[in-house]
Amino acid sequence: MVTRIGLIGILILTIFTTLPLPVFAQRARGPHDMTYTSPSWGYAVRWHADEWAVDEQTSEDGFDSLWLSDAVGNLVGFDGGPGFGGDAAVCLEDLIGIVEEIPGASDIEVVFDEADAMQASWDPRWSWIILLARLPAGDQQIDYVVYLDCRTLAPGAAVLTRMLVAPTATFEESVDRVAVLQAVLPRGAYQLEPQSGSLIDGVAPGIEASLFFDQVCGGFPGRGRLLFGPDGEERAMLTLVDGPTGAGAIDDSSDTVRVLRIENSGPTPLSIDPTGFIYADGIPGIDVMQDVAWASAVWEDTGERSVRLLPPGAWATIQVAWPDDVPFPTSGVVLYYRDDELSGGEEQVASIGVAGGCGGGSRPKLRIGR
């Protein structure tokens, strides 16, 4: 199994790494400058080149693998392909067995948070666990946080595994960059809630989400949104996948950049016009929204602004920003995509610079000390 081989290889490399280096706080970042899209399955990973380096990237016989590492000893891996009958719970059992088989591994235990909640969840569509494990590093034994995650990519057929190995000594200081785990998922990884027509995060309602995947204000990627035609037939999935995080006031158009992925999830070709992205002000559902500006939108892969025709099953990413020559409203704006071929003629994409919180309070911290 490729996932097993890939994980064993990377974790054995961990044994020979040096002790972690100090971590320094970083300023808020804009959109990531590096991206990888699985050629076989369509999941995507985004990261900053000055934070992560590519250790391994392979694709063979329907198995795609990507492994990244950073200067402080964090390792992140993504393996997608056929296996486990598409069952995430069976996949996770296998990954735990791999960790237990690492030469020299000891004192493996499940992590709890400060609210005494065990950091593990089991479901056929999405299963995950956070472990604390003592592994060899050079001539020493040090503690690592080991995160193992399995998601169904294709029901009954394929899974995506996401893995993190991080020294506990620098985990809290570098946890922000662990957001790289939040891969953009293809349409096949989601379930449809029949009554509302909205997407569920690939699992049955009520499942607990990993702390690494909690949605916070400005967090990416967002849950995919389905676009329907006037006849009620599904046409596409639009996902907000990237943009500046931690930004306060909107000082210039770079603070407004948002990256969206559009996947044709319908049965016929899909035409996407970059000029269809428009900003309006007001509160959706309460105010009469007033158009204030057309977005500056370009395709990420070409930098062009032309209309693109996506065949069924294809996807593309587009970068959208506030125009430089228009003052940004102090009250913020809402970004829409407009298309007469859609039910209702438009779909809300994002709000930018709009006051208000996202609620939920602070997330409990992990207890990773012994």
N, C-alpha and C positions, 0 to 999 in steps of 0.2 A: 504494500500500500504506500503510495507516494507520501501521504501525510505522515505516516510513521517514519519513513526514511528521512524525510526532511527535518522533522522535529528532533529525531535522535542525533542527526549530524550537527545541527545548530547547538543543541544543548551540550554535546561533547566538546564543541569549540568553546563553550562557556567555561569549561574546566580549566582552559589554558589562558583565560583572560587575566589581565592585571586587575588589581583592586580599583574600584571606581574612583574617578576624579571628582573634584569639587564641581558643583553646579551653580551657575550664576543666573540670577533673575533676568528675564528678557522682557523687552517692551512688547506692547500689543503688536500683533503681526497682521499683515494684509493677507490676501488669498495665497494659497500655497503655490510654489513655483514648480513643483514636480508632481507628476501624476502617472499612475499605472492603471491600465484597464485590462482585466483578464481576457485574453483572446478567445477563450472557449466559452466563458460563462457571463461575462459582462459586468462583474463587480469591479469597483474602482477604488483606488487608494491614493490619497493626496498627502504631500509632506513638504517641508522646507528643506532645501538642499544643504543648508548650513547646520541642520540638526541631525539628519539621518543620511546614512550611506547605504547603497545597495550592496548586499553581500552575495545574494543569489537571486537569479531570475530565470525560470525555465518554463517551458510549455511543451508537453509531449503526450500524445494519445489521450487528449481530453483532460489532462491534469496540469493545472497552472500553479506555479509556486513563486512567491516573492518573500525575501527575507531582508530586513533592514537592521542596522545597528547604529548606535551613537557613541560619542566619546566617553560617556560615563558608564558604559557597560550594559545599557538596555538593549534588548533584542526583541524584535517584533516579526512575526511570520504570518503569512497568508497562504493557505493551500486550498485549492478548489478543484473538485473533480468527482467522478463517480465513486460510490462506495457507501457502505452501511445501509443500503436500501433507502438512502435519503433521510435516515432517522438520526436526529441530532443527539438523542440520549445515548444511543449505541456508540456513536462517534466519540462522545465525551468519555465514556467508560474506557475506550481504547486509549485516548490521550492520557488519562490518569495512569493507566498501566505503563505507558512509556516513561512518564516521570519517575515512577517507582522503580523502573529498570535501569535508570541512569547509574553508571558505575560511581560509587562514592556518595550517592545521595542518601540523606538521612533526615530524621526528625521532620517528616512530611506531615503537615496538618492543615485542615481547612481554616481559612481566615474568618473571623467575626468582625463586625463593626462595633462602634462604641455603644450602639443601642442593643448589642448582644444578638444581632441577626446574623445567621450563618450565610456566608457569601457563596451560595450555590443554588442553582435552579435546574430542574429537569423537566423537559418537555420534548416530544418528538420533533417539534419544529425549531426550537431554540433551547439549548442547554449550555450552562456555563458554570465555572467554579474558580475561586481564587484560593491558591494554596500558598503556604509558607514552607520552603524547602531549604535545607542546608546542603550546599553544593561545593565541590572543590573549585577553588580559584587560585591558580598558581600553586603555592605550597601551603595555602590556608583553606579553611572551610568557612564560608560566609553564608548568611541568609539571603535568599532571593524570594521576591514575590513572583509567583508563577500563575498567570491567568490563562485559562483554557476555555475556548468558546467554539461551539458548533452551531451552524445555522443550515437549515435546508435550503439548497439552491434550486433543486428540481424535485418535487414530491415523488418519493419512491425511487429516486435515482441518484442524486448528487448532494454533497454537502460542502460548505465553506468552513474551514477551521481558521480561527484567529488566535494567536498565541503571543504572550508577553513573558519575558524573563527579565526581571529588573532587580538590581541590588537594593535591599531594604535601606541601606545607609543613605542612599540618595533618592529614594522613591518619592518622598513628599515634595522635594525641591523640583523634581523633573516630571511630576504627574501631568502637568498641562500638555506636554508633548505626546503623552500617551493617547491623546485624542486621535492620533493616527489610526488607532484600532477601528474607528468609526467608518468603516468602508461603505461606499455607496453601493446599495444593493439593486440588482435588476428586478424587473416586475415579477419574475417567477419565484422570488424569495418571499413574496408577500401573499397573505390571504385577503380575500375580499369579504367585507362585512355586508351580507346581502341586503339588509334592510336600509342601511344608510348609504351604501355604495362607496364607503371609504375603506382605506387600507388598514389592516392590522399589522403590527410589526412582526409578521411572520410566525406568530404564536397564538395560542388560544387566549381569549380575554382573561385577565386576572393574573397572568404570569408575572413574576417579579423580574424587573430588568436589572442588569448589572449596573453597579455604580459608574462604571466606565461609559455607559451608554445613556445615562439620564440626560434628558433634554433640558438644558439651561438656556437663559437668555443669550441669543446669538450663537447657540451651538449648531454645529453642522456635522453630518448632513441632516436635513429635516426629513420627516416622514413624507414619502412620495404622495403626490396628489394626482388623482385620476381626472382626465379630461374626457368628456363624452360628447358625441355628436347630437344634433337635434332629434335624431331618432332613438336616442338613449343607448346607442352602441358605444362601447369603450373605444377611445381613439388613441390616448397617449397617457404616459405617466410623466409628470413634471416634478423634479426633486431639486430643492435648494441645497447645493452641495458645498459651497465655500463662500468666503468673504471675510472682511476684517472682523476680528473679535476683540472685545475689551475696549473698543473705541467709545469715547464720550461724545462730546459735541461734534457735529458734522462740520469740519473745517474746510474740506475741499472734496472734489468728486471722488478721490481715491478712497475716502471713508464710506462711500455709497456702493462700492463694487460688490456685486453678487454674482455668483456663478451658478448656473442652472443646467441640469441635465434633462434632456427631453428624449424619452424612449417611445418609439411607436409600438404600442401594445395592442393595436387594432389589426384588422385583417386586410387593410388597404393602405396604399402609400399615403404619407402624411406630409403636408406642406407647412413649413414653419417660416414665417416672415419676421426678421428681426425688428422691423418697424412697428410690429404689433405690441411691443413693450412700451407701456405708458405709465406715467406717474399721476396720481390724483391726491387731493388732500381732503381731510374729513375723517369721520369714524364710520367704517363700513357697517351697514345695517341700521345706522342712526341718522347720519347726515346724508344729504344729497352730494355725492362725490363730484368734485370739480377737477377736470383735467388741468394739469399745470405744466407738464413738459413731456416730450418724447424722450425715451431712454437712448443712450448711446450703447448699442448692442453689436457685438462682433462674435463670430464663431471662434472658439479657442484654438482649433487646429489650423485655421487658415488666416485668421485676422480679417476676414471678409464680412460684409454686411448683406450679402445677397440672400435671396430666398433659397431654402434648402428642402429637398424632397427626401424624406426618410422612408425606405422600404419597411414593410412589417418586420418587427424584431430588431430594427436598427436603432442606434442612439447617437446623440451628439451633444456637446456642451457649448453653452453660450455665456459670454461675460457681459453683464449689463451694468451701466453706471449712469449717474446723473450727468447731464451735459455741462461742460465747463463754462459755457457762456450764459447760463441762467442762474440767478441767485437761488440758493436752497432755502425753502420755507422754514422758519423757526419752529413751526409746529410739526415738522416731519411730513412724510409722504407715504402713500401706499402704492406698491408696484403691481400692475396688472398686465396680463397677456390677453390681447383682444384678437378674436378671429370669428368671423361670421359662420364658420363651419362648426363652431362649438355650441353646445347647449348653453343658452343664456348669453352667448356672444363674448364672454370674457371669464377669466379666472384670476382670483387674487393670488399673487405670488409671494409678497413679503411686505413688511412695514419697516421703514427706515427712518430713524431719528424721531420716532413717535414716543412720547412720554408714557411711562407705565412699566410695571414690573411683570415678571413671569410667575411669581408666586412659588409655593412649594417649600420655601425656606432652604436652609443650608443642608447639604447632604451629610449624613453621618460619616465620620472618618473611620478608616480601617484600623484595626488593632493588629499591627504587624510586628510588635515586639514580643519577645519570649519572656 
